Structures are given as structure tokens and as C-alpha cells.
Amino acid sequence: MYCEERSERSGFREREIVRHRGVIQTRDNDKVAEEFPIALVFNGISHAVMMATPRDLEAFAVGFALTEGIVGSAREIFDIEVFMREDSAEVQLTVGQPSFLALKGRRRALAGRTGCGVCGIESIELLDLHPERIEPPAMHVVATNVVIARAAEALQDHQLLMRATGGVHAAAWCNPEGEILAVYEDVGRHNGLDKLIGALAMKRIDMKAGFVFLSSRASYELVRKTARMNIPMLATISAPTSLAISIAEQAGMKLVSFCRKDGFVEYTEI
């Protein structure tokens, strides 16, 4: 059984700063989002080093394993141990032998920047750009002005780390009515999504019965990760990319962006 404890770190550090307002300078303390390397180790072999915010690392590791296709379900993860250091962390996962053998067959060295989901891939052929169709029943969620407005209006109140630092992304899980049920934050938008998906999987929540709302743009890797988990809809505050739209269409997933209190833009008619 894997561990379900949440990491204890706050996700920020305090620094002394000089604040400038016109000709006035004042010394103050500021909260800055933490960012440092997180090594993900599977059955004793290091697979990836991601730059992330060091909190909720168990959920992050589970989500990464799922959204990268390393395991097919959270039940294939038997144990998780987190080793925190001053400026880095290591998460050791024990996965089933079939998953580990498949991972060794396509193992890559991945030095992941906070804004990049595919850094370290050795060739274009290794990019996973052709998702399977989302398993039915997929569309438990209908995008309406009321649903999107409810999520968009409430998201800021759930972004506690963003409020403290001004420098992180949020990934929210919403029910079909647009009520926000869980939020995870990270300096990397895809890390935040992995944390959210990992937490949902650890709690065995049905990911077909809600949607993800992100405080970022909709890039290809975010859509690909969401589609892999059979989540029927992805909503984002900012714009999508052309590849993100294409992957959503292939997967049969609803993609809506520019989500505001007064409207949204629908990019896939599913």
C-alpha cells in the first residue's frame, strides 16, 4: 500500500527585500515560491528529475507515474518513500514488475524545467501525440456559462500559495456543477496537474465524473496527461495551443479556455 501523507513543507521561503514605490524605498519580508529538484526513482532506478515545489510529493509522484503511462493504475504502486533534503528531494516508488520492465524498455533521462513537459526526450518519435479515445461514459460534464463561471469565480479563493507568493499555478478538480473540490499548486503547471491527478487516484475518485480547471494556458502535455486519465473536460484560464486542440479532438475530450466569470471559448465540439 502506498503512502497517502501530504508533504509538510509550506512551499515558500521568506526573504528580505527592498520595496520601491516611486521615490520611496522600504525594507520588508517577502514570501517566494520554492523551486528545486525532485528526483523520481522507480524500483531503485532514477527516471526523472523535475523542478517543482516541494510539497504534496507523494501525490506528485503518483500523478507523474500515471500521466506519463509508467503505471496503468495507482494499484500498481506498492510503496512510496519521500526523502527531503535542504535543497532537493527524492521520491522512491516501488511499482509492479510488468510496469518496471516496460519502463526500462523506454527509459529516458529527463531533466524537467518547470515550464517543460518533454525536456530530455531523445527523438521526435518518442513524443506521445496520439492518445486513445476517452473511455465511455466520458461526458458527465457539460460546459455552460453557469458551470464555468462558478469555477472561475471560486478558484482564486483556493490558491493559498499563489496568494502568498504570486508565482505558482493551480490545478483544480471540479464536480459537474463547477464546484471546486480540490486544488494543488506548483511552480510548474504540469507538476500541479500531476499532484492533483495523483491525489485523486490515491483517494480513488472517479475522474470521469468531473473536470480539471487550470490557472494556465492549455499546452499539449497538459491535455495529453488529462486525456490519459479519461477526464472528460479540461478548462483553462489562458489560451490553448494548436497541438493541445488537436490532441483533445483525437481523445474526444472537451477543451474550453479563456474561462472567466462572464464566458469561455469552446475549442472542441464533443
Phi, psi and omega per residue, in radians:
M1 nan 2.324 -3.128
Y2 -1.442 2.798 -3.108
C3 -1.333 2.457 -3.140
E4 -2.018 0.230 3.100
E5 -1.244 2.518 3.042
R6 -1.571 2.505 -3.139
S7 -1.073 2.616 -2.995
E8 -1.587 -0.259 -3.048
R9 -1.161 2.615 -3.105
S10 -1.284 -0.489 -3.083
G11 1.627 0.032 3.086
F12 -2.508 2.823 3.022
R13 -2.221 2.632 3.122
E14 -1.679 2.421 3.111
R15 -2.347 2.613 3.040
E16 -1.424 2.337 -3.082
I17 -2.316 2.951 2.980
V18 -2.027 2.067 -3.098
R19 -1.682 2.264 -3.115
H20 -1.914 2.178 3.043
R21 -2.317 1.712 -3.037
G22 1.136 -2.151 3.141
V23 -1.645 0.008 -3.078
I24 -1.667 2.304 3.070
Q25 -2.089 2.317 3.113
T26 -2.345 2.481 3.045
R27 -1.496 2.451 -3.055
D28 -2.678 3.025 2.994
N29 -1.903 2.443 -3.118
D30 -2.266 2.588 3.071
K31 -1.665 2.245 -3.089
V32 -2.103 2.309 -3.135
A33 -1.080 2.380 3.109
E34 -1.351 2.476 3.069
E35 -2.540 2.014 3.026
F36 -2.738 2.976 -2.975
P37 -1.231 2.359 3.066
I38 -2.078 1.982 3.113
A39 -1.540 2.263 3.095
L40 -1.858 2.047 -3.022
V41 -2.043 2.178 -3.128
F42 -1.952 2.074 3.137
N43 0.866 0.725 3.054
G44 1.523 -0.061 -3.128
I45 -1.977 2.165 3.134
S46 -1.196 2.223 -3.096
H47 -1.907 -0.653 -3.053
A48 -2.636 2.607 2.965
V49 -2.145 1.992 -3.086
M50 -1.926 2.459 3.028
M51 -1.534 2.030 -2.983
A52 -2.615 2.998 3.038
T53 -1.479 2.206 -2.973
P54 -1.400 1.129 3.007
R55 -2.534 2.695 -3.113
D56 0.982 0.750 -3.026
L57 -1.298 -0.484 3.054
E58 -1.111 -0.823 3.114
A59 -1.107 -0.683 3.114
F60 -1.040 -0.815 -3.111
A61 -1.138 -0.736 3.109
V62 -1.117 -0.794 3.139
G63 -1.099 -0.734 3.108
F64 -1.065 -0.801 3.142
A65 -1.049 -0.647 -3.137
L66 -1.328 -0.865 -3.034
T67 -1.296 -0.351 3.046
E68 -1.567 -0.002 3.109
G69 1.305 0.312 3.119
I70 -1.237 -0.681 3.012
V71 -2.190 2.691 3.125
G72 -1.501 -0.396 3.104
S73 -2.710 2.827 -3.135
A74 -1.138 -0.365 3.121
R75 -1.145 -0.318 3.118
E76 -1.442 -0.046 3.066
I77 -1.762 2.048 -3.025
F78 -1.677 -0.437 -3.093
D79 -2.790 2.593 3.067
I80 -2.393 2.325 3.017
E81 -2.254 2.335 3.121
V82 -1.930 2.227 3.109
F83 -2.024 1.893 -3.118
M84 -1.601 2.382 3.013
R85 -2.118 -3.110 -3.080
E86 -1.126 -0.755 -3.071
D87 -2.272 0.384 3.082
S88 -2.844 2.996 3.101
A89 -2.601 2.732 3.064
E90 -2.297 2.295 3.084
V91 -1.996 2.086 -3.136
Q92 -1.820 2.139 3.136
L93 -1.991 2.468 2.998
T94 -1.892 2.048 -3.105
V95 -2.045 2.867 3.140
G96 -1.081 2.682 -3.062
Q97 -1.042 -0.758 3.113
P98 -1.020 -0.720 3.120
S99 -1.153 -0.702 -3.127
F100 -1.173 -0.707 3.119
L101 -1.130 -0.693 3.095
A102 -1.146 -0.657 3.122
L103 -1.138 -0.745 3.123
K104 -1.085 -0.560 -3.126
G105 -1.214 -0.441 -3.133
R106 -2.214 0.477 -3.064
R107 -1.081 2.457 3.099
R108 -2.390 2.727 3.003
A109 -1.609 2.131 -3.037
L110 -2.163 1.870 3.032
A111 -1.707 1.714 -2.936
G112 -1.631 2.062 2.979
R113 -1.329 2.866 -3.084
T114 -1.124 -0.483 -3.081
G115 -1.815 0.219 -3.031
C116 -2.314 2.229 -3.132
G117 -1.726 -0.084 -3.059
V118 -2.289 0.264 3.136
C119 -1.044 2.338 3.090
G120 1.755 -0.200 3.103
I121 -1.169 2.378 -2.964
E122 -1.458 -0.405 -3.132
S123 -2.672 2.776 -3.139
I124 -1.066 -0.569 -3.092
E125 -1.090 -0.401 -3.120
L126 -1.410 -0.183 3.087
L127 -1.199 2.335 -3.123
D128 -1.678 1.523 -3.025
L129 -1.878 0.196 -3.084
H130 -2.268 1.443 -3.075
P131 -1.267 2.686 2.966
E132 -1.230 2.744 3.057
R133 -1.168 2.514 3.098
I134 -1.072 2.383 -3.112
E135 -1.188 2.398 3.051
P136 -1.281 2.721 -0.102
P137 -1.378 2.096 -3.030
A138 -1.583 -0.773 -2.954
M139 -1.579 1.273 2.976
H140 -1.433 -0.121 -3.015
V141 -2.130 2.349 3.068
V142 -2.078 2.226 3.127
A143 -1.376 1.994 3.058
T144 -2.256 2.874 3.111
N145 -1.018 -0.665 -3.104
V146 -1.179 -0.792 -3.116
V147 -1.106 -0.879 -3.097
I148 -1.161 -0.715 3.141
A149 -1.088 -0.685 3.140
R150 -1.091 -0.782 3.131
A151 -1.184 -0.775 -3.103
A152 -1.109 -0.663 -3.115
E153 -1.239 -0.566 -3.042
A154 -1.572 -0.332 -2.982
L155 -1.017 -0.772 -3.065
Q156 -1.032 -0.619 -3.135
D157 -1.168 -0.378 -3.133
H158 -1.627 -0.129 -3.063
Q159 -1.591 1.267 -3.048
L160 -1.211 -0.718 3.130
L161 -1.228 -0.628 3.062
M162 -1.107 -0.712 3.123
R163 -1.104 -0.624 -3.115
A164 -1.343 -0.620 -2.977
T165 -2.042 -0.474 -3.081
G166 1.258 0.284 -3.013
G167 -2.436 0.547 -3.140
V168 -2.351 2.822 3.063
H169 -1.738 2.779 3.114
A170 -2.183 2.497 3.003
A171 -2.139 2.114 -3.050
A172 -1.998 2.519 3.018
W173 -1.818 2.200 -3.076
C174 -2.120 2.554 3.023
N175 -1.409 3.024 -3.065
P176 -1.034 -0.350 3.126
E177 -1.522 -0.044 3.123
G178 1.588 0.116 3.089
E179 -1.337 2.280 -3.142
I180 -1.409 2.172 -3.091
L181 -1.854 -0.428 -3.140
A182 -2.758 2.549 3.113
V183 -2.424 2.351 3.042
Y184 -2.205 2.477 -3.038
E185 -2.156 2.641 3.123
D186 -2.873 2.741 3.065
V187 -1.152 -0.425 3.082
G188 -1.831 2.271 -3.066
R189 -1.130 -0.664 3.126
H190 -1.286 -0.476 3.033
N191 -1.156 -0.728 3.099
G192 -1.056 -0.713 3.109
L193 -1.141 -0.737 3.101
D194 -1.064 -0.714 3.116
K195 -1.078 -0.764 3.137
L196 -1.097 -0.867 -3.106
I197 -1.113 -0.697 3.092
G198 -1.073 -0.750 3.128
A199 -1.120 -0.723 3.120
L200 -1.106 -0.732 -3.139
A201 -1.152 -0.718 3.139
M202 -1.114 -0.541 3.116
K203 -1.615 0.034 3.105
R204 0.995 0.747 3.081
I205 -1.461 2.392 3.140
D206 -1.227 1.913 -3.082
M207 -1.404 -0.031 3.023
K208 -1.490 -0.167 -3.006
A209 -1.868 0.649 3.114
G210 -3.086 -2.910 3.108
F211 -2.553 2.840 3.133
V212 -1.775 2.384 3.090
F213 -2.131 2.135 -3.062
L214 -1.989 2.495 3.119
S215 -1.545 0.692 -3.045
S216 -2.554 -3.042 2.974
R217 -1.346 2.949 3.083
A218 -1.773 1.677 3.093
S219 -1.633 2.958 -3.026
Y220 -1.013 -0.762 -3.022
E221 -1.225 -0.509 3.103
L222 -1.199 -0.733 3.084
V223 -1.149 -0.722 -3.118
R224 -1.117 -0.753 3.110
K225 -1.099 -0.750 -3.124
T226 -1.142 -0.752 3.137
A227 -1.117 -0.648 -3.126
R228 -1.063 -0.478 -3.115
M229 -1.626 0.149 3.119
N230 1.071 0.544 3.056
I231 -1.419 2.198 -2.958
P232 -1.299 -0.359 -3.085
M233 -2.578 2.441 3.012
L234 -2.103 2.200 3.093
A235 -2.043 2.410 -3.121
T236 -2.341 2.703 3.121
I237 -1.319 -0.676 -3.082
S238 -1.819 -2.982 -2.957
A239 -1.306 2.750 2.971
P240 -1.610 2.870 2.980
T241 -1.702 2.900 -3.125
S242 -1.105 -0.667 -3.140
L243 -1.220 -0.610 3.081
A244 -1.065 -0.754 3.118
I245 -1.115 -0.756 -3.131
S246 -1.067 -0.760 -3.124
I247 -1.193 -0.687 3.088
A248 -1.065 -0.723 3.113
E249 -1.117 -0.768 3.123
Q250 -1.064 -0.669 -3.084
A251 -1.421 -0.231 -3.057
G252 1.288 0.641 -3.077
M253 -1.946 2.434 3.081
K254 -1.306 2.286 3.092
L255 -2.199 2.079 3.099
V256 -2.214 2.437 -3.092
S257 -2.393 -3.129 -3.018
F258 0.896 0.746 -3.061
C259 -1.325 2.136 -3.117
R260 -2.349 3.083 3.093
K261 -1.158 -0.427 -3.040
D262 -1.957 0.240 3.094
G263 2.730 3.139 -3.141
F264 -2.797 2.966 3.102
V265 -2.038 2.229 -3.136
E266 -1.674 2.112 -3.073
Y267 -1.797 -0.308 3.067
T268 -2.290 2.264 3.111
E269 -1.685 1.536 -3.084
I270 -1.890 nan nan
